[in-house]
Amino acid sequence: MGFGSHKKCHDCQEIKPLDAFHKNHRDPSGRVHFCKECMHQRYIFRRYGIGPDRRRPCEIGPDQKWCPRCSQALPKSAFGRNASKKAGLTAYCLSCHNEICRDNRIKIEGSTRNYHLKRRYGLTDADVKELIEQQGGVCAVCAVGTPEHVDHCHVSGKVRGVLCFNCNGGLGQFKDDISRLINAIAYLEEKSWIVPVEPVDSQPSI
């Protein structure tokens, strides 16, 4: 918060003259967020471990970790694993980590759907919409259902079409095995004349 020739320190929350802050040309105020006194205290803590940790306004237990995004001391179980870090945990808690990842995906790819389509199939949302148009706007198998699921060959990885939920699940249950599908067709053709068996009435007749 700035008041012309004054600025509010983010640490001590005091409004001080601009001269009490170091210069920072990237900030609209031309000064850093913390006054010189708080900056010095931060340095002393980082260098010698003396004084309060201005970044963490509460005590942190041995089984806790500080999340800088939500500014909370949380159980270590609230953090994901990261072998590259000294503590073996992510810098942010799982909730903040997921939000940051989602925001970055939207910022870079335009949407989370675009991100997953590119990562899994090398397609964009526009590519999928064009594929659906080529299918006439319906499922590529039943030609009735709404095409929502991208279908691909699990051997080559190439995209085959866009299917409705039922057809996509059906191919998955048959494991894309053509012989099983042929046997299923033969089974239906052979058994289609059979009259369904009526359920037996369990109630005794009077």
Beta strands, then each sheet from edge to edge (+ up, - down):
strand 1: 2-3
strand 2: 6-8
strand 3: 15-17
strand 4: 21-23
strand 5: 31-35
strand 6: 64-67
strand 7: 72-75
strand 8: 79-81
strand 9: 89-93
strand 10: 149-152
strand 11: 159-163
sheet 1: 1+ 2- 3+
sheet 2: 4+ 5-
sheet 3: 6+ 7-
sheet 4: 8+ 9-
sheet 5: 10+ 11-
end
